[in-house]
Amino acid sequence: QKNASRPSVKMIELKLSQGAKPGHGGILPAAKNSEEIAAIRGVHPHTDVLSPPGHSAFRSAEELMYFIQRLRELSDGKPVGFKLCVGVKQEFIDICHAMIKTGIEPDFITVDGGEGGTGAAPVEFSNSIGMPMRDGLAFVYDTLTGFDLKKHIKLIASGKIISAFHMIRAYALGADLCNSARAMMLAVGCIQALKCNTNTCPVGVATQDKSLMKGLNVPDKAQRVANFHEQTVKSFVEMIAASGLSHPDDINRSHINRRVSSQKVATYSQLYPEVAVGQYLSSIQNLN
């Protein structure tokens, strides 16, 4: 409650899973756990900090909804949502059932892709586990629409969002906004050395070693990130205009083409047929 009341905190995201390492918790090695970081995180410095892959505050979809409501109350009404990389589809369907049963809905849902990347994750996990972002995003959007829940919830796409077209593609599948981590890391100087967890990042981005941190020129890199962000958004607007559209909300699945074989191109509307609003509500009635 104390941290959530800070004016710098604008929203609360509850992480169920991360695309780079679904099923794994976060690992802060002792070498990177400096006095400053330990004070911020409320842990003992110079020790390994292992975040468990599961939450202790809830054990079911319904308990998740009640916890979201508690976070909302303790933060004095700030937006609260959750992030996940879709694995078993039925689990997300169960969450939708819980929303309807409890009457509690998150303000937003962040859909991460199984192709999420970090040098601190086991390679087999980052490469092989979790639904790809486009498929996961389309599924979550369609499921929320089918249960007539989407109108209350914003969808955030997260997973290799680097270019303006990547943003448009995500919008077409139902995203309301996009998170971009990898692109901004590259803009700040990351060379994907995959040493994030070793404290030996050669460009000074993911390290607390002061001798290596000197390699990161903050004023210069900050301007590079700002330039990249500005130009990417500009390109996004130009591509929308070139498509004959006047607003991002006008983008739909029929606007995106994808080659599916050497002789066939299909639109997203063909590959991801949309679900009618409330189409799945009959399944709830049948369960009752």
DOLO-195705 format. One line per field, with one value per residue (C-alpha): x negated, y, z negated; residue number from 0. Coordinates in nm, 2 decimals, always signed. Layout:
# DOLO-195705
c1 [X,...]
c2 [Y,...]
c3 [Z,...]
resi [NUM,...]
This chain:
# DOLO-195705
c1 [+0.00,-0.29,-0.46,-0.14,-0.05,-0.36,-0.27,-0.53,-0.33,-0.06,+0.06,+0.00,-0.08,-0.06,-0.29,-0.15,-0.42,-0.68,-0.73,-1.10,-1.07,-0.71,-0.72,-1.04,-1.07,-1.31,-1.67,-1.87,-2.22,-2.42,-2.68,-2.42,-2.24,-2.41,-2.33,-2.13,-1.92,-1.87,-1.73,-1.49,-1.37,-1.37,-1.60,-1.94,-2.23,-2.49,-2.26,-2.08,-1.71,-1.49,-1.14,-0.91,-0.73,-0.40,-0.21,-0.12,+0.17,+0.41,+0.45,+0.74,+0.89,+1.15,+0.89,+0.69,+0.99,+1.03,+0.66,+0.69,+0.97,+0.76,+0.47,+0.71,+0.85,+0.50,+0.38,+0.67,+0.82,+0.51,+0.55,+0.46,+0.41,+0.20,-0.06,-0.08,-0.23,+0.06,-0.01,+0.29,+0.59,+0.84,+0.67,+0.74,+1.10,+1.12,+1.01,+1.28,+1.54,+1.41,+1.45,+1.81,+1.88,+1.71,+1.80,+1.44,+1.24,+0.88,+0.83,+0.58,+0.42,+0.07,+0.02,-0.35,-0.48,-0.67,-0.94,-1.02,-1.40,-1.64,-1.99,-1.90,-1.65,-1.72,-1.75,-1.51,-1.25,-1.29,-1.29,-1.03,-0.77,-0.46,-0.23,-0.37,-0.25,-0.03,+0.15,+0.18,+0.30,+0.57,+0.68,+0.71,+0.89,+1.14,+1.20,+1.27,+1.49,+1.68,+1.75,+1.84,+1.56,+1.33,+1.53,+1.41,+1.04,+0.75,+0.51,+0.14,-0.08,-0.43,-0.67,-0.93,-0.75,-1.03,-0.89,-0.59,-0.45,-0.48,-0.26,+0.00,+0.00,+0.07,+0.34,+0.50,+0.52,+0.69,+0.42,+0.50,+0.13,-0.21,-0.50,-0.85,-1.14,-1.38,-1.38,-1.45,-1.73,-1.89,-1.86,-2.03,-2.32,-2.24,-2.43,-2.25,-2.56,-2.33,-2.52,-2.24,-2.26,-2.64,-2.70,-2.95,-2.75,-3.02,-2.83,-2.73,-2.35,-2.27,-2.54,-2.60,-2.98,-3.09,-3.38,-3.15,-2.87,-3.11,-3.06,-2.71,-2.69,-2.35,-2.29,-2.39,-2.19,-1.89,-1.87,-1.91,-1.62,-1.40,-1.49,-1.40,-1.07,-0.98,-1.06,-0.89,-0.57,-0.60,-0.63,-0.33,-0.12,-0.24,-0.16,+0.19,+0.24,+0.09,+0.36,+0.64,+0.72,+0.76,+0.71,+0.54,+0.88,+0.97,+0.71,+0.86,+0.75,+0.84,+0.57,+0.28,+0.16,-0.06,-0.23,-0.13,-0.29,-0.49,-0.18,+0.08,+0.13,+0.40,+0.53,+0.54,+0.92,+0.88,+0.61,+0.77,+1.15,+1.31,+1.56,+1.89,+1.95,+2.10,+2.07,+1.93,+2.18,+2.40,+2.13,+2.15,+2.53,+2.48,+2.23,+2.48]
c2 [+0.00,+0.23,+0.18,+0.19,+0.53,+0.68,+0.94,+0.78,+0.45,+0.49,+0.13,-0.22,-0.52,-0.87,-1.10,-1.45,-1.56,-1.40,-1.49,-1.54,-1.79,-1.91,-2.14,-1.99,-1.72,-1.43,-1.47,-1.18,-1.32,-1.21,-1.04,-0.80,-0.74,-0.42,-0.22,+0.02,-0.25,-0.44,-0.12,-0.06,-0.42,-0.47,-0.77,-0.85,-0.72,-0.95,-1.26,-1.45,-1.34,-1.61,-1.50,-1.81,-1.90,-1.91,-1.66,-1.73,-1.48,-1.69,-2.04,-2.02,-1.80,-1.67,-1.59,-1.41,-1.18,-1.11,-1.03,-0.79,-0.61,-0.59,-0.44,-0.19,-0.09,-0.07,+0.15,+0.39,+0.29,+0.28,+0.05,-0.31,-0.58,-0.89,-1.02,-1.37,-1.58,-1.81,-2.18,-2.39,-2.21,-2.36,-2.17,-1.84,-1.95,-2.03,-1.67,-1.54,-1.76,-1.62,-1.26,-1.33,-1.51,-1.25,-0.95,-0.83,-0.75,-0.63,-0.29,-0.44,-0.77,-0.79,-1.07,-1.17,-1.39,-1.72,-1.57,-1.31,-1.28,-1.23,-1.36,-1.45,-1.72,-2.09,-2.11,-2.41,-2.21,-1.89,-2.08,-2.35,-2.27,-2.05,-1.95,-1.71,-1.35,-1.32,-1.65,-1.57,-1.22,-1.33,-1.60,-1.37,-1.10,-1.35,-1.52,-1.18,-1.08,-1.42,-1.37,-1.00,-0.88,-0.70,-0.37,-0.33,-0.44,-0.30,-0.54,-0.48,-0.67,-0.76,-0.97,-0.86,-0.53,-0.35,-0.18,+0.03,-0.27,-0.49,-0.25,-0.24,-0.62,-0.63,-0.37,-0.58,-0.88,-0.68,-0.49,-0.14,-0.06,-0.21,-0.27,-0.26,-0.38,-0.55,-0.26,-0.01,-0.23,-0.24,+0.14,+0.18,-0.03,-0.39,-0.63,-0.94,-1.09,-1.31,-1.22,-1.05,-1.27,-1.28,-0.91,-0.90,-0.72,-0.59,-0.27,-0.18,-0.22,-0.51,-0.49,-0.33,-0.35,+0.02,-0.05,-0.19,+0.07,+0.34,+0.20,+0.33,+0.70,+0.78,+1.12,+0.99,+0.66,+0.84,+1.06,+0.75,+0.58,+0.89,+0.93,+0.56,+0.59,+0.91,+0.78,+0.45,+0.62,+0.85,+0.56,+0.39,+0.70,+0.72,+0.35,+0.40,+0.69,+0.50,+0.23,+0.48,+0.48,+0.77,+0.61,+0.30,+0.18,+0.14,-0.14,-0.48,-0.83,-0.79,-0.53,-0.77,-1.02,-1.32,-1.57,-1.92,-2.11,-2.05,-1.99,-1.86,-1.54,-1.52,-1.23,-1.23,-1.24,-1.57,-1.71,-1.58,-1.57,-1.33,-1.43,-1.26,-1.05,-1.27,-1.59,-1.79,-1.69,-1.98,-2.21,-2.04,-2.09,-2.46,-2.50,-2.35]
c3 [+0.00,-0.08,+0.25,+0.45,+0.30,+0.45,+0.72,+0.96,+0.96,+1.22,+1.25,+1.10,+1.32,+1.16,+1.34,+1.38,+1.63,+1.86,+2.23,+2.18,+1.90,+1.83,+1.53,+1.40,+1.14,+1.16,+1.04,+0.90,+0.84,+0.54,+0.77,+0.90,+0.56,+0.46,+0.14,+0.35,+0.52,+0.19,+0.03,+0.31,+0.32,-0.06,-0.06,-0.21,+0.01,+0.18,+0.16,+0.43,+0.45,+0.61,+0.70,+0.69,+1.02,+0.84,+0.62,+0.26,+0.25,+0.46,+0.57,+0.82,+1.09,+0.85,+0.58,+0.85,+0.91,+0.54,+0.51,+0.81,+0.63,+0.31,+0.50,+0.65,+0.31,+0.15,+0.43,+0.40,+0.74,+0.96,+1.27,+1.19,+1.44,+1.50,+1.75,+1.89,+2.16,+2.27,+2.22,+2.15,+2.31,+2.06,+1.78,+1.94,+2.01,+1.64,+1.56,+1.78,+1.60,+1.27,+1.40,+1.47,+1.15,+0.92,+1.12,+1.09,+1.40,+1.44,+1.60,+1.85,+1.96,+2.10,+2.34,+2.36,+2.64,+2.59,+2.81,+2.54,+2.48,+2.20,+2.15,+1.79,+1.89,+1.96,+2.34,+2.37,+2.19,+2.39,+2.72,+2.66,+2.39,+2.43,+2.71,+2.97,+2.91,+3.22,+3.15,+2.78,+2.84,+3.09,+2.85,+2.55,+2.76,+2.90,+2.57,+2.39,+2.68,+2.67,+2.30,+2.37,+2.14,+2.38,+2.36,+2.01,+2.05,+2.24,+2.41,+2.42,+2.67,+2.55,+2.75,+3.01,+3.08,+3.26,+3.57,+3.67,+3.86,+3.56,+3.38,+3.66,+3.67,+3.29,+3.32,+3.60,+3.36,+3.08,+2.90,+2.76,+2.70,+2.72,+2.49,+2.64,+2.43,+2.67,+2.92,+2.65,+2.50,+2.84,+2.88,+2.54,+2.65,+2.58,+2.81,+2.69,+2.53,+2.31,+2.00,+1.82,+1.51,+1.48,+1.40,+1.68,+1.95,+2.18,+2.28,+1.92,+1.97,+1.74,+1.48,+1.14,+1.19,+1.18,+1.41,+1.68,+1.61,+1.73,+2.09,+2.08,+2.17,+2.03,+2.19,+2.54,+2.50,+2.36,+2.67,+2.89,+2.72,+2.75,+3.12,+3.18,+3.00,+3.18,+3.53,+3.47,+3.37,+3.67,+3.90,+3.73,+3.81,+4.17,+4.23,+4.10,+4.33,+4.62,+4.55,+4.59,+4.22,+3.99,+3.65,+3.50,+3.39,+3.76,+3.81,+3.83,+3.93,+4.30,+4.33,+4.27,+4.52,+4.44,+4.67,+4.56,+4.84,+5.16,+5.36,+5.10,+4.91,+4.65,+4.44,+4.06,+4.08,+4.26,+4.03,+3.71,+3.76,+3.52,+3.26,+3.21,+2.90,+2.63,+2.84,+2.55,+2.28,+2.36,+2.24,+1.89,+1.89,+1.98,+1.69,+1.45]
resi [0,1,2,3,4,5,6,7,8,9,10,11,12,13,14,15,16,17,18,19,20,21,22,23,24,25,26,27,28,29,30,31,32,33,34,35,36,37,38,39,40,41,42,43,44,45,46,47,48,49,50,51,52,53,54,55,56,57,58,59,60,61,62,63,64,65,66,67,68,69,70,71,72,73,74,75,76,77,78,79,80,81,82,83,84,85,86,87,88,89,90,91,92,93,94,95,96,97,98,99,100,101,102,103,104,105,106,107,108,109,110,111,112,113,114,115,116,117,118,119,120,121,122,123,124,125,126,127,128,129,130,131,132,133,134,135,136,137,138,139,140,141,142,143,144,145,146,147,148,149,150,151,152,153,154,155,156,157,158,159,160,161,162,163,164,165,166,167,168,169,170,171,172,173,174,175,176,177,178,179,180,181,182,183,184,185,186,187,188,189,190,191,192,193,194,195,196,197,198,199,200,201,202,203,204,205,206,207,208,209,210,211,212,213,214,215,216,217,218,219,220,221,222,223,224,225,226,227,228,229,230,231,232,233,234,235,236,237,238,239,240,241,242,243,244,245,246,247,248,249,250,251,252,253,254,255,256,257,258,259,260,261,262,263,264,265,266,267,268,269,270,271,272,273,274,275,276,277,278,279,280,281,282,283,284,285,286,287]
